[in-house]
Amino acid sequence: MLTYQDLNVKPFINASGTITTLGGSIMPTEVVNAMEAASSSFIHLNELHEKVGQKLAQMIGVEAAFVSCGAASGVQVSAAACLTGTDEERVRKLPHVEGSKNEFVISLVDRHYYIHQGIEAVGGKLVRVGSYDAVSAADMIGGIGPNTAAVVFFLGVQSKEQLAEIIPEATARGVPVIVDAAAQLPPRANMTEIVNMGASLVNFSGGKGMRGPQNSGLVVGKKEFVEAARLNSSPYSAIGRGMKVGKEEIMGLLTAVEIFLAKDEAEEYAGWQAQANHIAQAIESIAGVQVEVPHVRQRPVTHVTVAESFGKTAQQIIDELAAGNPSIICRLVDQAITFDPMNLMPGEEAIIGQRLREILSN
């Protein structure tokens, strides 16, 4: 068996979070075992999609669910669903939408341009509102017109309070709301709360907080819209055919969701808090260094800032951490060196604290 080492690819300690370009997250052994078991048999993929969707909906407590090929493709087939419904002729015609509503209201604060591109690729026309720095509920509601197929909401940068203002106004106009909540797990409550607010389709990454296969996603929402998303996806001869989810990933995500729902969320948060605190305590006495442990998106992170006179810049410190052995990858957020404990293995916080103290002490 060839390994990363055979390919001269260097693994690292991930203190940056569940970032797609860094491999998402680490799957539990049970998920890997479920994928291995799924790989040993042939099944009808459409039947598996349908039955796993039913099982997921039952487990989570929503009307319907579907396993997509990641959150981005989930948003893309959600957009397709809003263009076609369950009309198979319209499904076959995409991206041609002549005579149908095809505008999608989306905020400029969502700088994930692949989301914009994905919606356009299935035949959508974007109505961008707000600015790159801010968008209001009024901006998004004001973008709705007679040709609006859906509103696309980016949860995380945009708040639930804003979503609660938008959904009733969109619903009153007969316009569905698609929510991109890729990285918004945990908390577990988001899996049901956003649908219960009235969103038509909500998209989560399978390979981030749920710790499933990285090339999987979860679409939950209203039954007719989820069914339309499924019809626009692989293995159907539809615009989403290329966004294939294998039997292994489907069963892997099913297992990941089962584990995720059974977790003691308070215990998990306490573990992250302890890791973030350990890193902070390792360096809090060093002159010229300021350290704090704020909560960002409802979980603790360690923020380290250095004075201008310190002798090393924040980026130089990040580079030294990355160049070390083991390599440690973290991020610069608003001039603070940021350590996210979400992907740390037990004991890695001690390695980070020791290495960080060595770099800052020199």
Protein Blocks (a to p, Z undefined) as FASTA:
>chain_A
ZZfklnopacdddfebjcfknoppacdfklmmmmmmmmmpccdfklmmmmmmmmmmmmno
pabdcddebjklmmmmmmmmmmnmmafklmmmpccfghiacbdcddfklmclklmmmmmm
nopacddehjfkbccfklmmmmpcfklfbdcddehjacfklmmmmmmmmmmnopacdddf
kllcccfklmmmmmmnopabdcddfklmnopafkbccdeddfklmmmmmmmpcfbdcfkl
mmccdfklmmmmmmmmmmmmmpcfklmmmmmmmmmmmmmmmmmmpghiacddddeehiac
ddddddfklopafklmmmmmmmmccddddddeehiacddfklpcehjlmmmmmmmmmmmm
ZZ
